[in-house]
Amino acid sequence: MPETSTPVERPPRPRPCPCLSGNPYSECCGRFHRGEALAPTAEALMRSRYAAFAVGEPDYLLATWHPRTRPEALELDADARWLRLEIVRTAQGGPFDTEGVVEFIAYSRSGGATSQQHEVSRFVRLDRRWLYLDAV
């Protein structure tokens, strides 16, 4: 009787991070969303905030928003599908800075229409935590 081979079960592929870093979500922005680490730079915070929109983490968005400009509540568009993040430029925002700027374009689709949000965002670091301040 011929020997039959059993298909080899492969472990599921880790979900890629929506910020397009090339890393798995759990090892990239997921660790910031879970509170296991703080974003070390303004760009890392920007990427993690984009990922929070993509995976539906409004609490993270509020927690990383400067208290002076943060809304009381935030409701995400359940129909929005975030497609891509493009970092255009950064200014300052490094591990030893207290202020930073990240210019980005975020692409999304909602209701069958594709749109893009082009923004220049300001970030500040308070008590070792980067926070989104506002758009200029």
Salt bridges, closest charged atoms under 4 A:
GLU36 OE2 - ARG34 NE 2.93
GLU43 OE2 - ARG47 NE 3.06
GLU86 OE1 - ARG84 NH1 3.47
GLU103 OE1 - ARG89 NE 2.86
GLU103 OE2 - HIS118 NE2 2.64
ASP134 OD1 - ARG122 NE 2.68
